[in-house]
Amino acid sequence: MSRAGLRTTEFWTTLATQAIAVLTLLGIVNSSDANSLRDALTQCVTAGGIFLANAWVVVRYIQSRTHLKTEYSSRSA
């Protein structure tokens, strides 16, 4: 399954990691805190991806059930 780069969790994880690296180079984030922050952001991106995938499954399920019930009610009328 091929997806556009912006739609992958790998892209967003890499973007977050690179942003932390730039902030560390600029002295905004201490290098000792960078690893903890990187781990936390990686987990947040992953959790967000899982949440969106699960939400899509629920939406598709509701759509299919609505379609079936609409079709059934139109046949029995």
Biopython code that builds the backbone (N, CA, C, O; Angstrom):
import numpy as np
from Bio.PDB.StructureBuilder import StructureBuilder

atoms = [
    (1, "MET", "N", (0.853, -1.183, 0.000)),
    (1, "MET", "CA", (0.000, 0.000, 0.000)),
    (1, "MET", "C", (0.892, 1.237, 0.000)),
    (1, "MET", "O", (1.716, 1.412, 0.897)),
    (2, "SER", "N", (0.731, 2.073, -0.981)),
    (2, "SER", "CA", (1.555, 3.262, -1.121)),
    (2, "SER", "C", (0.745, 4.491, -0.709)),
    (2, "SER", "O", (-0.378, 4.701, -1.167)),
    (3, "ARG", "N", (1.340, 5.288, 0.159)),
    (3, "ARG", "CA", (0.679, 6.514, 0.605)),
    (3, "ARG", "C", (1.601, 7.695, 0.361)),
    (3, "ARG", "O", (2.820, 7.538, 0.294)),
    (4, "ALA", "N", (1.025, 8.859, 0.229)),
    (4, "ALA", "CA", (1.825, 10.073, 0.100)),
    (4, "ALA", "C", (2.638, 10.262, 1.371)),
    (4, "ALA", "O", (2.175, 9.935, 2.464)),
    (5, "GLY", "N", (3.838, 10.785, 1.233)),
    (5, "GLY", "CA", (4.751, 10.940, 2.360)),
    (5, "GLY", "C", (4.173, 11.692, 3.544)),
    (5, "GLY", "O", (4.449, 11.346, 4.692)),
    (6, "LEU", "N", (3.377, 12.711, 3.281)),
    (6, "LEU", "CA", (2.816, 13.505, 4.377)),
    (6, "LEU", "C", (1.780, 12.746, 5.188)),
    (6, "LEU", "O", (1.405, 13.191, 6.273)),
    (7, "ARG", "N", (1.312, 11.617, 4.690)),
    (7, "ARG", "CA", (0.268, 10.856, 5.378)),
    (7, "ARG", "C", (0.833, 9.706, 6.189)),
    (7, "ARG", "O", (0.063, 8.872, 6.666)),
    (8, "THR", "N", (2.142, 9.624, 6.366)),
    (8, "THR", "CA", (2.731, 8.508, 7.098)),
    (8, "THR", "C", (3.214, 8.962, 8.468)),
    (8, "THR", "O", (3.626, 10.108, 8.648)),
    (9, "THR", "N", (3.156, 8.049, 9.426)),
    (9, "THR", "CA", (3.682, 8.372, 10.759)),
    (9, "THR", "C", (5.203, 8.501, 10.723)),
    (9, "THR", "O", (5.782, 9.221, 11.536)),
    (10, "GLU", "N", (5.849, 7.810, 9.789)),
    (10, "GLU", "CA", (7.300, 7.915, 9.678)),
    (10, "GLU", "C", (7.719, 9.350, 9.338)),
    (10, "GLU", "O", (8.699, 9.865, 9.876)),
    (11, "PHE", "N", (6.969, 9.980, 8.445)),
    (11, "PHE", "CA", (7.268, 11.367, 8.082)),
    (11, "PHE", "C", (7.168, 12.273, 9.298)),
    (11, "PHE", "O", (8.077, 13.058, 9.570)),
    (12, "TRP", "N", (6.067, 12.166, 10.027)),
    (12, "TRP", "CA", (5.847, 13.054, 11.166)),
    (12, "TRP", "C", (6.824, 12.777, 12.306)),
    (12, "TRP", "O", (7.242, 13.700, 13.004)),
    (13, "THR", "N", (7.187, 11.511, 12.496)),
    (13, "THR", "CA", (8.178, 11.178, 13.519)),
    (13, "THR", "C", (9.535, 11.768, 13.143)),
    (13, "THR", "O", (10.229, 12.333, 13.988)),
    (14, "THR", "N", (9.902, 11.635, 11.885)),
    (14, "THR", "CA", (11.173, 12.195, 11.420)),
    (14, "THR", "C", (11.172, 13.711, 11.535)),
    (14, "THR", "O", (12.173, 14.299, 11.945)),
    (15, "LEU", "N", (10.065, 14.350, 11.180)),
    (15, "LEU", "CA", (9.953, 15.800, 11.290)),
    (15, "LEU", "C", (10.113, 16.259, 12.739)),
    (15, "LEU", "O", (10.823, 17.227, 13.011)),
    (16, "ALA", "N", (9.456, 15.568, 13.664)),
    (16, "ALA", "CA", (9.560, 15.921, 15.087)),
    (16, "ALA", "C", (10.985, 15.730, 15.596)),
    (16, "ALA", "O", (11.496, 16.554, 16.354)),
    (17, "THR", "N", (11.620, 14.645, 15.177)),
    (17, "THR", "CA", (12.988, 14.372, 15.600)),
    (17, "THR", "C", (13.944, 15.431, 15.069)),
    (17, "THR", "O", (14.828, 15.891, 15.792)),
    (18, "GLN", "N", (13.772, 15.814, 13.824)),
    (18, "GLN", "CA", (14.642, 16.837, 13.240)),
    (18, "GLN", "C", (14.403, 18.206, 13.879)),
    (18, "GLN", "O", (15.340, 18.988, 14.042)),
    (19, "ALA", "N", (13.161, 18.493, 14.237)),
    (19, "ALA", "CA", (12.860, 19.758, 14.915)),
    (19, "ALA", "C", (13.556, 19.811, 16.271)),
    (19, "ALA", "O", (14.078, 20.855, 16.661)),
    (20, "ILE", "N", (13.564, 18.703, 16.982)),
    (20, "ILE", "CA", (14.258, 18.660, 18.276)),
    (20, "ILE", "C", (15.760, 18.830, 18.076)),
    (20, "ILE", "O", (16.423, 19.503, 18.865)),
    (21, "ALA", "N", (16.293, 18.219, 17.022)),
    (21, "ALA", "CA", (17.724, 18.364, 16.738)),
    (21, "ALA", "C", (18.087, 19.822, 16.463)),
    (21, "ALA", "O", (19.114, 20.310, 16.934)),
    (22, "VAL", "N", (17.247, 20.513, 15.703)),
    (22, "VAL", "CA", (17.504, 21.931, 15.420)),
    (22, "VAL", "C", (17.409, 22.754, 16.690)),
    (22, "VAL", "O", (18.239, 23.635, 16.920)),
    (23, "LEU", "N", (16.409, 22.482, 17.522)),
    (23, "LEU", "CA", (16.273, 23.212, 18.791)),
    (23, "LEU", "C", (17.468, 22.956, 19.712)),
    (23, "LEU", "O", (17.881, 23.844, 20.458)),
    (24, "THR", "N", (18.013, 21.758, 19.659)),
    (24, "THR", "CA", (19.198, 21.431, 20.460)),
    (24, "THR", "C", (20.412, 22.188, 19.933)),
    (24, "THR", "O", (21.200, 22.725, 20.713)),
    (25, "LEU", "N", (20.562, 22.231, 18.624)),
    (25, "LEU", "CA", (21.685, 22.964, 18.025)),
    (25, "LEU", "C", (21.612, 24.459, 18.322)),
    (25, "LEU", "O", (22.644, 25.109, 18.487)),
    (26, "LEU", "N", (20.420, 24.999, 18.391)),
    (26, "LEU", "CA", (20.234, 26.414, 18.690)),
    (26, "LEU", "C", (20.364, 26.723, 20.180)),
    (26, "LEU", "O", (20.397, 27.890, 20.572)),
    (27, "GLY", "N", (20.438, 25.689, 21.006)),
    (27, "GLY", "CA", (20.592, 25.881, 22.445)),
    (27, "GLY", "C", (19.274, 26.103, 23.168)),
    (27, "GLY", "O", (19.275, 26.442, 24.352)),
    (28, "ILE", "N", (18.165, 25.922, 22.494)),
    (28, "ILE", "CA", (16.850, 26.105, 23.113)),
    (28, "ILE", "C", (16.515, 24.909, 23.994)),
    (28, "ILE", "O", (15.881, 25.064, 25.038)),
    (29, "VAL", "N", (16.934, 23.729, 23.584)),
    (29, "VAL", "CA", (16.708, 22.496, 24.335)),
    (29, "VAL", "C", (18.073, 21.946, 24.744)),
    (29, "VAL", "O", (18.993, 21.882, 23.928)),
    (30, "ASN", "N", (18.198, 21.551, 26.015)),
    (30, "ASN", "CA", (19.439, 20.930, 26.475)),
    (30, "ASN", "C", (19.603, 19.565, 25.827)),
    (30, "ASN", "O", (18.618, 18.874, 25.567)),
    (31, "SER", "N", (20.834, 19.179, 25.569)),
    (31, "SER", "CA", (21.062, 17.877, 24.934)),
    (31, "SER", "C", (20.626, 16.733, 25.851)),
    (31, "SER", "O", (20.248, 15.665, 25.369)),
    (32, "SER", "N", (20.675, 16.949, 27.164)),
    (32, "SER", "CA", (20.227, 15.904, 28.090)),
    (32, "SER", "C", (18.706, 15.728, 28.043)),
    (32, "SER", "O", (18.200, 14.629, 28.272)),
    (33, "ASP", "N", (17.990, 16.794, 27.751)),
    (33, "ASP", "CA", (16.530, 16.723, 27.654)),
    (33, "ASP", "C", (16.060, 16.282, 26.271)),
    (33, "ASP", "O", (14.911, 15.868, 26.117)),
    (34, "ALA", "N", (16.915, 16.362, 25.278)),
    (34, "ALA", "CA", (16.517, 16.081, 23.891)),
    (34, "ALA", "C", (16.053, 14.642, 23.724)),
    (34, "ALA", "O", (15.074, 14.396, 23.020)),
    (35, "ASN", "N", (16.728, 13.686, 24.351)),
    (35, "ASN", "CA", (16.328, 12.276, 24.206)),
    (35, "ASN", "C", (14.948, 12.018, 24.791)),
    (35, "ASN", "O", (14.126, 11.339, 24.176)),
    (36, "SER", "N", (14.695, 12.555, 25.965)),
    (36, "SER", "CA", (13.368, 12.376, 26.581)),
    (36, "SER", "C", (12.284, 13.031, 25.744)),
    (36, "SER", "O", (11.210, 12.461, 25.549)),
    (37, "LEU", "N", (12.567, 14.227, 25.250)),
    (37, "LEU", "CA", (11.598, 14.935, 24.419)),
    (37, "LEU", "C", (11.368, 14.201, 23.102)),
    (37, "LEU", "O", (10.237, 14.129, 22.622)),
    (38, "ARG", "N", (12.419, 13.663, 22.522)),
    (38, "ARG", "CA", (12.299, 12.902, 21.271)),
    (38, "ARG", "C", (11.430, 11.664, 21.472)),
    (38, "ARG", "O", (10.559, 11.365, 20.656)),
    (39, "ASP", "N", (11.679, 10.952, 22.566)),
    (39, "ASP", "CA", (10.865, 9.758, 22.852)),
    (39, "ASP", "C", (9.398, 10.111, 23.063)),
    (39, "ASP", "O", (8.510, 9.420, 22.563)),
    (40, "ALA", "N", (9.148, 11.184, 23.802)),
    (40, "ALA", "CA", (7.760, 11.595, 24.073)),
    (40, "ALA", "C", (7.048, 12.009, 22.789)),
    (40, "ALA", "O", (5.894, 11.639, 22.575)),
    (41, "LEU", "N", (7.720, 12.768, 21.940)),
    (41, "LEU", "CA", (7.096, 13.198, 20.688)),
    (41, "LEU", "C", (6.857, 12.020, 19.744)),
    (41, "LEU", "O", (5.845, 11.979, 19.044)),
    (42, "THR", "N", (7.777, 11.074, 19.724)),
    (42, "THR", "CA", (7.600, 9.881, 18.892)),
    (42, "THR", "C", (6.372, 9.101, 19.342)),
    (42, "THR", "O", (5.587, 8.639, 18.514)),
    (43, "GLN", "N", (6.209, 8.957, 20.647)),
    (43, "GLN", "CA", (5.039, 8.246, 21.160)),
    (43, "GLN", "C", (3.748, 9.014, 20.861)),
    (43, "GLN", "O", (2.721, 8.400, 20.569)),
    (44, "CYS", "N", (3.787, 10.329, 20.930)),
    (44, "CYS", "CA", (2.597, 11.133, 20.615)),
    (44, "CYS", "C", (2.217, 11.004, 19.146)),
    (44, "CYS", "O", (1.038, 10.866, 18.823)),
    (45, "VAL", "N", (3.200, 11.048, 18.257)),
    (45, "VAL", "CA", (2.916, 10.904, 16.824)),
    (45, "VAL", "C", (2.337, 9.529, 16.539)),
    (45, "VAL", "O", (1.373, 9.399, 15.784)),
    (46, "THR", "N", (2.927, 8.499, 17.145)),
    (46, "THR", "CA", (2.433, 7.139, 16.946)),
    (46, "THR", "C", (1.008, 6.997, 17.472)),
    (46, "THR", "O", (0.153, 6.412, 16.806)),
    (47, "ALA", "N", (0.753, 7.529, 18.661)),
    (47, "ALA", "CA", (-0.599, 7.460, 19.229)),
    (47, "ALA", "C", (-1.604, 8.207, 18.359)),
    (47, "ALA", "O", (-2.732, 7.748, 18.180)),
    (48, "GLY", "N", (-1.201, 9.351, 17.819)),
    (48, "GLY", "CA", (-2.086, 10.100, 16.929)),
    (48, "GLY", "C", (-2.424, 9.310, 15.668)),
    (48, "GLY", "O", (-3.568, 9.312, 15.213)),
    (49, "GLY", "N", (-1.423, 8.638, 15.110)),
    (49, "GLY", "CA", (-1.666, 7.806, 13.932)),
    (49, "GLY", "C", (-2.613, 6.662, 14.226)),
    (49, "GLY", "O", (-3.503, 6.362, 13.430)),
    (50, "ILE", "N", (-2.421, 6.026, 15.363)),
    (50, "ILE", "CA", (-3.305, 4.917, 15.754)),
    (50, "ILE", "C", (-4.727, 5.425, 15.988)),
    (50, "ILE", "O", (-5.696, 4.777, 15.592)),
    (51, "PHE", "N", (-4.846, 6.573, 16.626)),
    (51, "PHE", "CA", (-6.162, 7.151, 16.870)),
    (51, "PHE", "C", (-6.886, 7.438, 15.557)),
    (51, "PHE", "O", (-8.064, 7.111, 15.411)),
    (52, "LEU", "N", (-6.185, 8.046, 14.604)),
    (52, "LEU", "CA", (-6.809, 8.368, 13.317)),
    (52, "LEU", "C", (-7.219, 7.102, 12.556)),
    (52, "LEU", "O", (-8.281, 7.061, 11.936)),
    (53, "ALA", "N", (-6.377, 6.083, 12.609)),
    (53, "ALA", "CA", (-6.719, 4.825, 11.937)),
    (53, "ALA", "C", (-7.960, 4.203, 12.566)),
    (53, "ALA", "O", (-8.847, 3.735, 11.852)),
    (54, "ASN", "N", (-8.029, 4.194, 13.881)),
    (54, "ASN", "CA", (-9.201, 3.635, 14.564)),
    (54, "ASN", "C", (-10.450, 4.466, 14.296)),
    (54, "ASN", "O", (-11.539, 3.918, 14.124)),
    (55, "ALA", "N", (-10.295, 5.778, 14.260)),
    (55, "ALA", "CA", (-11.440, 6.643, 13.971)),
    (55, "ALA", "C", (-11.959, 6.369, 12.565)),
    (55, "ALA", "O", (-13.170, 6.368, 12.347)),
    (56, "TRP", "N", (-11.065, 6.137, 11.609)),
    (56, "TRP", "CA", (-11.476, 5.836, 10.236)),
    (56, "TRP", "C", (-12.259, 4.525, 10.182)),
    (56, "TRP", "O", (-13.251, 4.421, 9.460)),
    (57, "VAL", "N", (-11.815, 3.531, 10.942)),
    (57, "VAL", "CA", (-12.528, 2.251, 10.982)),
    (57, "VAL", "C", (-13.940, 2.456, 11.529)),
    (57, "VAL", "O", (-14.896, 1.901, 10.987)),
    (58, "VAL", "N", (-14.080, 3.226, 12.572)),
    (58, "VAL", "CA", (-15.400, 3.477, 13.173)),
    (58, "VAL", "C", (-16.301, 4.221, 12.192)),
    (58, "VAL", "O", (-17.476, 3.883, 12.046)),
    (59, "VAL", "N", (-15.758, 5.222, 11.526)),
    (59, "VAL", "CA", (-16.551, 5.985, 10.562)),
    (59, "VAL", "C", (-17.024, 5.079, 9.438)),
    (59, "VAL", "O", (-18.195, 5.130, 9.062)),
    (60, "ARG", "N", (-16.148, 4.258, 8.897)),
    (60, "ARG", "CA", (-16.531, 3.348, 7.807)),
    (60, "ARG", "C", (-17.575, 2.332, 8.281)),
    (60, "ARG", "O", (-18.486, 1.992, 7.526)),
    (61, "TYR", "N", (-17.455, 1.847, 9.507)),
    (61, "TYR", "CA", (-18.433, 0.908, 10.045)),
    (61, "TYR", "C", (-19.808, 1.571, 10.145)),
    (61, "TYR", "O", (-20.815, 0.986, 9.747)),
    (62, "ILE", "N", (-19.844, 2.776, 10.670)),
    (62, "ILE", "CA", (-21.111, 3.492, 10.812)),
    (62, "ILE", "C", (-21.726, 3.752, 9.434)),
    (62, "ILE", "O", (-22.937, 3.618, 9.258)),
    (63, "GLN", "N", (-20.897, 4.121, 8.466)),
    (63, "GLN", "CA", (-21.411, 4.347, 7.115)),
    (63, "GLN", "C", (-21.999, 3.071, 6.520)),
    (63, "GLN", "O", (-23.056, 3.105, 5.891)),
    (64, "SER", "N", (-21.318, 1.956, 6.717)),
    (64, "SER", "CA", (-21.830, 0.708, 6.143)),
    (64, "SER", "C", (-23.122, 0.265, 6.834)),
    (64, "SER", "O", (-24.040, -0.219, 6.172)),
    (65, "ARG", "N", (-23.199, 0.425, 8.142)),
    (65, "ARG", "CA", (-24.425, 0.068, 8.855)),
    (65, "ARG", "C", (-25.584, 0.970, 8.440)),
    (65, "ARG", "O", (-26.709, 0.498, 8.269)),
    (66, "THR", "N", (-25.316, 2.258, 8.279)),
    (66, "THR", "CA", (-26.355, 3.187, 7.843)),
    (66, "THR", "C", (-26.848, 2.811, 6.453)),
    (66, "THR", "O", (-28.051, 2.830, 6.190)),
    (67, "HIS", "N", (-25.929, 2.473, 5.572)),
    (67, "HIS", "CA", (-26.308, 2.065, 4.216)),
    (67, "HIS", "C", (-27.178, 0.809, 4.255)),
    (67, "HIS", "O", (-28.200, 0.743, 3.572)),
    (68, "LEU", "N", (-26.784, -0.179, 5.042)),
    (68, "LEU", "CA", (-27.567, -1.411, 5.131)),
    (68, "LEU", "C", (-28.961, -1.159, 5.699)),
    (68, "LEU", "O", (-29.949, -1.696, 5.198)),
    (69, "LYS", "N", (-29.034, -0.349, 6.737)),
    (69, "LYS", "CA", (-30.338, -0.085, 7.345)),
    (69, "LYS", "C", (-31.236, 0.738, 6.413)),
    (69, "LYS", "O", (-32.447, 0.522, 6.369)),
    (70, "THR", "N", (-30.655, 1.661, 5.683)),
    (70, "THR", "CA", (-31.427, 2.444, 4.730)),
    (70, "THR", "C", (-31.936, 1.559, 3.622)),
    (70, "THR", "O", (-33.091, 1.671, 3.211)),
    (71, "GLU", "N", (-31.084, 0.680, 3.133)),
    (71, "GLU", "CA", (-31.477, -0.237, 2.068)),
    (71, "GLU", "C", (-32.568, -1.194, 2.548)),
    (71, "GLU", "O", (-33.516, -1.463, 1.811)),
    (72, "TYR", "N", (-32.448, -1.705, 3.758)),
    (72, "TYR", "CA", (-33.441, -2.637, 4.323)),
    (72, "TYR", "C", (-34.785, -1.941, 4.516)),
    (72, "TYR", "O", (-35.830, -2.510, 4.199)),
    (73, "SER", "N", (-34.762, -0.717, 5.033)),
    (73, "SER", "CA", (-36.021, -0.015, 5.287)),
    (73, "SER", "C", (-36.722, 0.362, 3.988)),
    (73, "SER", "O", (-37.951, 0.409, 3.946)),
    (74, "SER", "N", (-35.963, 0.631, 2.929)),
    (74, "SER", "CA", (-36.591, 0.985, 1.659)),
    (74, "SER", "C", (-37.209, -0.243, 0.988)),
    (74, "SER", "O", (-38.193, -0.121, 0.259)),
    (75, "ARG", "N", (-36.640, -1.418, 1.231)),
    (75, "ARG", "CA", (-37.197, -2.652, 0.659)),
    (75, "ARG", "C", (-38.456, -3.101, 1.380)),
    (75, "ARG", "O", (-39.363, -3.659, 0.762)),
    (76, "SER", "N", (-38.518, -2.861, 2.695)),
    (76, "SER", "CA", (-39.683, -3.338, 3.439)),
    (76, "SER", "C", (-40.840, -2.343, 3.397)),
    (76, "SER", "O", (-41.939, -2.649, 3.859)),
    (77, "ALA", "N", (-40.604, -1.181, 2.858)),
    (77, "ALA", "CA", (-41.701, -0.186, 2.776)),
    (77, "ALA", "C", (-42.581, -0.394, 1.574)),
    (77, "ALA", "O", (-43.536, 0.356, 1.371)),
]
sb = StructureBuilder()
sb.init_structure("model")
sb.init_model(0)
sb.init_chain("A")
sb.init_seg("    ")
for serial, (resi, resn, name, xyz) in enumerate(atoms, 1):
    if name == "N":
        sb.init_residue(resn, " ", resi, " ")
    sb.init_atom(name, np.array(xyz, "f"), 0.0, 1.0, " ", f" {name:<3s}", serial, name[0])
structure = sb.get_structure()
